[in-house]
Amino acid sequence: MDNVLQSAGGHETLLEIHDLHVEYDTDDAVVHALNGFDLTLRRGEKLGLVGETGAGKTTMALSVLRLLPPRVGKITQGSVTYDGIDILNASPKEMLALRGAKISMIFQDPMTSLNPVITVGDQILEVLKLHFPDMRREDRDAKVDEIMKLVGIPPSRKGEYPHQFSGGMKQRIVIAMALVSEPELLLADEPTTALDVTIQAQILELMKQLKEKFNSAMVLITHDLGVVAEFCDTVAIVYAGEVIEQGSVEDIYARKNNHPYTSGLFNCIPDLHTTADRLEPIPGFMADPTDLPQGCSFAPRCPHCTERCLNESPNMYLRGSHGIKCHRFSGEEAE
């Protein structure tokens, strides 16, 4: 693996995460952020990763890029394979070559993702300098102009600084930085959270167009089921650091068979076709990651909880492409 930019290639499966466990060792306690996380992503696929705040979605993305906080965050078990490359055993030099060139990330807050004392054009240009050192300066400048046009910012503004742009424009610059090297995998961590609804729609439409242009696979991290239905091909529902339901958008949104947690998320969404005095929130709080339950992590909040749920962790039960990690579906084929 002398040059990870010359990747294994030819793999239909682009990213595979298996039994990933991540801990944050803090002064107060050990936080179990990921607990047997499994995920598979094919080339060109748009996957929505859905769950409450604290479910472990961002930790998953940081683990793929090996950007966990040093001396605090650590991967204790599992594997991450990108296009045949063993990410967890790659050297720092190899990871530096992967980040930004093959795998890019759009971070949650554009306000803190940009350097305030460097022009936006130079920040985009830096990606090309790092990953394409043999590219001529004229070609780099032309590439910066091209990507700025694609995200809807006039190239004439590349000499300006981040504070001269609105929040939505900053997010467009962050997207330009992530896509300028035409990566094969894009990790988008709630890219529209800090934006108003109108700008959200513009950013999502922009990402959809760019994804189609570059044919990048994408993991969209969000807590908005509406965005997932509009944007994604497949869905993975995350709770307490593990994927508890996965399948196509049609599988999940048909609402014929869902994990009780997924059903609870749907019940929190207003329905224009029914009249209700109030929504039905999921009772209780997410499992404490410093003190997880012995059996199913969702058991204390589940209306279908049994003695088995309290003592035994469920397997992922599969029906075609649809998988549900719940004892209620134990009659199906277990993974």
For each residue, the residues with C-beta under 8 A, 3 or more apart:
1: 4 85 90 94
2:
3: 6 97
4: 1 7 85 90 94 97 98 102
5: 97 98 101 102 131
6: 3
7: 4 82 83 84 85 102
8: 11 83 84 85
9: 83 84
10:
11: 8 14 43 83 84
12: 42 43
13: 16 40 41 42 43
14: 11 41 42 43 45 82 83 184 185 217
15: 39 40 41 64 80 81 82 83 185 217 219
16: 13 39 40 41 79 80 81
17: 20 37 38 39 40 60 63 64 78 79 80 81
18: 38 78 79 80 81
19: 36 37 38 77 78 79
20: 17 34 36 37 38 60 63 75 77 78 79 80
21: 32 34 35 36 37 75 76 77 78
22: 32 33 34 37 56 59 63 68 73 74 75 76 241
23: 30 31 32 33 73 74 76
24: 30 31 33 69 72 73
25: 30 31 72 74
26: 29 30 31 72
27:
28: 290
29: 26 290
30: 23 24 25 26 290
31: 23 24 25 26 289 290
32: 21 22 23 35 241 289 290 292
33: 22 23 24 56 59 73 241 289
34: 20 21 22 37 56 59 60 63 78 241 242
35: 21 32 56 240 241 242 292 297
36: 19 20 21 78 241 242
37: 17 19 20 21 22 34 56 60 78 238 241 242 243
38: 17 18 19 20 242 243 316
39: 15 16 17 47 49 60 236 243 246
40: 13 15 16 17
41: 13 14 15 16 45 47 185 217 219
42: 12 13 14 45 217
43: 11 12 13 14 184 215 217
44: 215 216 217
45: 14 41 42 217 218 233 234
46: 211 217 218 220 231 232 233 234
47: 39 41 217 218 219 220 232 233 234 235 236
48: 220 222 227 228 231 232 234 235 236 249
49: 39 57 60 219 220 221 222 236 238
50: 222 223 225 228 235 236 237 238 265
51: 55 56 57 223 237 238 239
52: 55 223 239 286
53: 223
54: 286 289
55: 51 52 238 239 240 241 286
56: 22 33 34 35 37 51 59 60 238 240 241 242
57: 49 51 60 61 189 221 238
58: 61 62 108 189 221
59: 22 33 34 56 62 63 68 73 241
60: 17 20 34 37 39 49 56 57 63 64 238
61: 57 58 64 65 105 187 189 219 221
62: 58 59 65 66 67 68 73
63: 17 20 22 34 59 60 66 68 75 80
64: 15 17 60 61 80 82 87 103 187
65: 61 62 95 98 99 103 105 187
66: 62 63 87 88 90 95
67: 62
68: 22 59 62 63 72 73 74 75
69: 24 72 73
70: 73
71:
72: 24 25 26 68 69
73: 22 23 24 33 59 62 68 69 70
74: 22 23 25 68
75: 20 21 22 63 68 78 88
76: 21 22 23
77: 19 20 21
78: 17 18 19 20 21 34 36 37 75 88
79: 16 17 18 19 20 86 88
80: 15 16 17 18 20 63 64 86 87 88
81: 15 16 17 18 84 85 86 87
82: 7 14 15 64 85 87 98 102 103 185
83: 7 8 9 11 14 15 102 184
84: 7 8 9 11 81
85: 1 4 7 8 81 82 90 94 98
86: 79 80 81 89 90
87: 64 66 80 81 82 90 95 98
88: 66 75 78 79 80
89: 86
90: 1 4 66 85 86 87 94 95 98
91: 94 95
92: 95 96
93: 96 97
94: 1 4 85 90 91 97 98
95: 65 66 87 90 91 92 98 99
96: 92 93 99 130
97: 3 4 5 93 94 101 102 131
98: 4 5 65 82 85 87 90 94 95 101 102 103
99: 65 95 96 103 104
100: 103 104 127 130 131 178 181 183
101: 5 97 98 131 181 183
102: 4 5 7 82 83 97 98 183 184 185
103: 64 65 82 98 99 100 183 184 185 186 187
104: 99 100 177 178 179 181 183 185 186 187
105: 61 65 178 186 187 188 189
106: 171 174 175 178 186 187 188 189 191
107: 110 112 113 174 189
108: 58 189 190 191 193 194
109: 112 113 193 194
110: 107 113 114 167 170 171 173 174 194
111: 114 167 170 194
112: 107 109
113: 107 109 110 170 174
114: 110 111 120 123 162 170 173 174
115: 118 123 162
116: 161 162 163
117: 161
118: 115 122 123 126 161
119: 122 123 158 159 160 161
120: 114 123 124 157 158 160 161 162 165 173
121: 124 125 144 148 155 158 159
122: 118 119 125 126 158
123: 114 115 118 119 120 126 173 177
124: 120 121 127 128 144 147 148 158 173 176 177 180
125: 121 122 128 129 140 141 144
126: 118 122 123 129 130
127: 100 124 130 131 177 180 181
128: 124 125 131 132 135 140 143 144 180 181
129: 125 126 132 133 140
130: 96 100 126 127 133
131: 5 97 100 101 127 128 181
132: 128 129 135 140 181
133: 129 130
134:
135: 128 132 139 140 143
136: 139 140
137: 140 141
138: 141 142
139: 135 136 142 143
140: 125 128 129 132 135 136 137 143 144
141: 125 137 138 144 145
142: 138 139 145 146
143: 128 135 139 140 146 147 180
144: 121 124 125 128 140 141 147 148 155 158 180
145: 141 142 148 149 155 158
146: 142 143 149 150
147: 124 143 144 150 151 176 179 180
148: 121 124 144 145 151 153 154 155 157 158 176
149: 145 146 152 153 154 155
150: 146 147 176 179 210 213
151: 147 148 172 173 175 176 179 206 210
152: 149 172 202 206
153: 148 149 157 169 172 173 176
154: 148 149 157
155: 121 144 145 148 149 158
156:
157: 120 148 153 154 160 164 165
158: 119 120 121 122 124 144 145 148 155
159: 119 121
160: 119 120 157 164 165
161: 116 117 118 119 120 164
162: 114 115 116 120 165 170 173
163: 116
164: 157 160 161
165: 120 157 160 162 169 170 173
166: 169 170
167: 110 111 170 171 194 195 199
168: 171 172 195 196 199 202 203
169: 153 165 166 172 173
170: 110 111 113 114 162 165 166 167 173 174
171: 106 110 167 168 174 175 191 192 194 195 199 203
172: 151 152 153 168 169 175 176 203 206
173: 110 114 120 123 124 151 153 162 165 169 170 176 177
174: 106 107 110 113 114 170 171 177 178 191
175: 106 151 171 172 178 179 191 203 206 207 210
176: 124 147 148 150 151 153 172 173 179 180
177: 104 123 124 127 173 174 180
178: 100 104 105 106 174 175 183 186
179: 104 147 150 151 175 176 182 183 186 210 214 216
180: 124 127 128 143 144 147 176 177
181: 100 101 104 127 128 131 132
182: 179 214 216
183: 100 101 102 103 104 178 179 186 214 216
184: 14 43 83 102 103 216 217
185: 14 15 41 82 102 103 104 216 217 218 219
186: 103 104 105 106 178 179 183 211 216 217 218 219
187: 61 64 65 103 104 105 106 218 219 221
188: 105 106 191 207 218 219 220 221
189: 57 58 61 105 106 107 108 221
190: 108 193 221 222 223
191: 106 108 171 174 175 188 203 207 220
192: 171 195 199 200 203 204 222 227
193: 108 109 190
194: 108 109 110 111 167 171
195: 167 168 171 192 199 200 203
196: 168 199 200
197: 200 201
198: 201 202
199: 167 168 171 192 195 196 202 203
200: 192 195 196 197 203 204 227
201: 197 198 204 205
202: 152 168 198 199 205 206
203: 168 171 172 175 191 192 195 199 200 206 207
204: 192 200 201 207 208 227 230 231
205: 201 202 208 209
206: 151 152 172 175 202 203 209 210
207: 175 188 191 203 204 210 211 218 231
208: 204 205 211 212 231
209: 205 206 212 213
210: 150 151 175 179 206 207 213 214 216
211: 46 186 207 208 214 215 216 218
212: 208 209 215
213: 150 209 210
214: 179 182 183 210 211
215: 43 44 211 212
216: 44 179 182 183 184 185 186 210 211
217: 14 15 41 42 43 44 45 46 47 184 185 186
218: 45 46 47 185 186 187 188 207 211
219: 15 41 47 49 61 185 186 187 188
220: 46 47 48 49 188 191 227 228 231 232
221: 49 57 58 61 187 188 189 190
222: 48 49 50 190 192 227 228
223: 50 51 52 53 190
224: 227 228
225: 50 228 229 265 266 269
226: 229 230 269
227: 48 192 200 204 220 222 224 230 231
228: 48 50 220 222 224 225 231 232 235 249
229: 225 226 232 249 253
230: 204 226 227
231: 46 48 204 207 208 220 227 228
232: 46 47 48 220 228 229 235 249
233: 45 46 47 248 249
234: 45 46 47 48 246 247 248 249 321
235: 47 48 50 228 232 245 246 247 248 249 251 252
236: 39 47 48 49 50 243 245 246
237: 50 51 243 244 245 246 252 259 261 262 265
238: 37 49 50 51 55 56 57 60 241 242 243 244
239: 51 52 55 242 244 261 286 287 297 298
240: 35 55 56 286 287 289 292 297 298
241: 22 32 33 34 35 36 37 55 56 59 238 289 297
242: 34 35 36 37 38 56 238 239 297 325
243: 37 38 39 236 237 238 246 316 325
244: 237 238 239 259 261 262 298 324 325 326
245: 235 236 237 252 258 259 261 262 323 324 325
246: 39 234 235 236 237 243 316 322 323
247: 234 235 250 251 252 321 322 323
248: 233 234 235 251 252 321 322
249: 48 228 229 232 233 234 235 252 253
250: 247 253 254
251: 235 247 248 254 320 321 322
252: 235 237 245 247 248 249 258 262 322
253: 229 249 250
254: 250 251
255: 258 263 266
256:
257: 319 322 324 329
258: 245 252 255 262 263 266 324
259: 237 244 245 262 263 298 324 325 326
260: 263 264 298 302 303 304 326 328
261: 237 239 244 245 264 265 282 298 301 302
262: 237 244 245 252 258 259 265 266
263: 255 258 259 260 266 267
264: 260 261 267 268 280 281 282 301
265: 50 225 237 261 262 268 269 282
266: 225 255 258 262 263 269
267: 263 264 279 280 281 282
268: 264 265 279 280 281 282
269: 225 226 265 266 279
270: 279
271: 274 276
272:
273:
274: 271
275:
276: 271 279
277:
278:
279: 267 268 269 270 276
280: 264 267 268
281: 264 267 268
282: 261 264 265 267 268 301
283: 301
284: 300 301
285: 288 301
286: 52 54 55 239 240
287: 239 240 292 293 297 298 300
288: 285 291 292
289: 31 32 33 54 240 241 292
290: 28 29 30 31 32
291: 288
292: 32 35 240 287 288 289 297
293: 287 296 297 299 300 310
294: 310 311
295: 299 308 309 310 311 312 313
296: 293 299 302 305 309 310 312 313 314 326 327
297: 35 239 240 241 242 287 292 293
298: 239 240 244 259 260 261 287 301 302
299: 293 295 296 302 305 309 310
300: 284 287 293 305
301: 261 264 282 283 284 285 298
302: 260 261 296 298 299 305 309
303: 260
304: 260 309 328
305: 296 299 300 302 309 310
306: 309 310 327
307: 310 311
308: 295 311 312 327
309: 295 296 299 302 304 305 306 312 314 327
310: 293 294 295 296 299 305 306 307
311: 294 295 307 308
312: 295 296 308 309 327
313: 295 296
314: 296 309 317 325 326 327 330
315: 325 330 334 335
316: 38 243 246 323 324 325 334 335
317: 314 323 324 325 326 329 330 331 332 333 334 335
318: 322 323 332 333 334 335
319: 257 322 323 332 333
320: 251
321: 234 247 248 251
322: 246 247 248 251 252 257 318 319
323: 245 246 247 316 317 318 319 335
324: 244 245 257 258 259 316 317 329 332
325: 242 243 244 245 259 314 315 316 317
326: 244 259 260 296 314 317 329
327: 296 306 308 309 312 314 330
328: 260 304
329: 257 317 324 326 332
330: 314 315 317 327 334
331: 317
332: 317 318 319 324 329
333: 317 318 319
334: 315 316 317 318 330
335: 315 316 317 318 323
